[in-house]
Amino acid sequence: MFPLQGDALAGPLSLPVVRLVLAAALGLFLGLEREWSQKSAGIRTFSLTSLVAAVFTLLAEQSELGQALLAVGGVLVIVQGVLLAIRGLRQDVEGDSLALTTSVSLMAAYGVGALVAGGYILEGVTVAFVSSALLVLKRELHSFAGELSREEIRSMIEFAILAFVIYPLLPAGQQDVYGIGFEPRVAWLMVVTVAGIGMANYALVRTYGGRGIAVTGFFGGLASSTAVVGTMLDYVKGRKEGISYAVAAVLLANAAMALRNLAIAVAFTIGHDGRMLTGVFVPLGILVVGSFAIAGVTADWDTHVDVDIEDPFSLRNALAFGVVFLLILAVSSVAQSEFGTAGLYVTALLSGLVSSAGATTSAVLLYRAGTIGENSAVIAVLLATAASVAVKVGLAAAGPSGFSRRVAGWSAALLVAAGGATAALAVA
């Protein structure tokens, strides 16, 4: 028998008939793009493939014959995929990749049906949506890959080594180093996460940059908020008409930074023995939503501007961030033990001037280790975020007075609103 999860599923999803319908629906979803592209295998083929896999999987729960049918079905799908690929190769050399893609997609559809029927609902849905996204984004992916430089490909390989080779080698669980407790795997995962966010948004800006201030400001801010501010400074010099959207770009960069810190604080405390850092939701949410609202009202969102952002990932940059992060962690821990929460807060504020992501990850690790409480961790994250906003205000001061005044004014208003919300929640 297969180790299925069906018994753990609550409600209607545990019913075999519901799983059959869901498997067929996901297969249909996968086949939509192939049908639209006028491939030999379309909606009906994909839907039936997932449905057959689901039927065989349900039978496999009951008998060895069902297990044999499931295996034979998988082999037949592979054979069918190979035949489709051969047919495509012989008929149209230009469509080689499309024929091969359809063949592999059929195997994915069969796997989705088996996963859903086996009770792995979330996994099956995830595979279906990811596969569909890969099919739909064909042109964008090919265009992006074709324009990659040698240095960018090397950066991706280095990132893969850090994420998938080094991470499993690190010790799991809590470790004490010179009296400072932290989890090496979690710490490294945070470094990889921050680097990954930078790479992903570098790719977005590289692909869609210049298509409006929303893309440039927000995604550029996730890749490099300093680059966004620098670009806006260069543009507004001598161009007073560009001040409004330059201010909006800086605010969107702040929103991106706050959202990243929020994601780090929440993602790495979910499922922890202590409580999730829910205290960051309201103040950081105000900063994100408020920045978008102000940018939407004050700027022309159709204005095009390019941000020159260098590849944010390299082995040196990742290790440098790791060193900064560990230094902040060590200083924060010592400051907490020697000077109490006041020392922690001062460290978070000063660290945020250099790297709000590093200060946020340090606060989260100290919270996970039990060194600081929930309220202290929340305040440390908020102080680091506020410091990062202040840095952008300082950088904007080098620009025209109209630009610097608006950046400072809106930033101050947002920080006051976030601080007021934090105080109100603390009193309540």
Beta strands, then each sheet from edge to edge (+ up, - down):
strand 1: 175-177
strand 2: 180-182
sheet 1: 1+ 2-
end
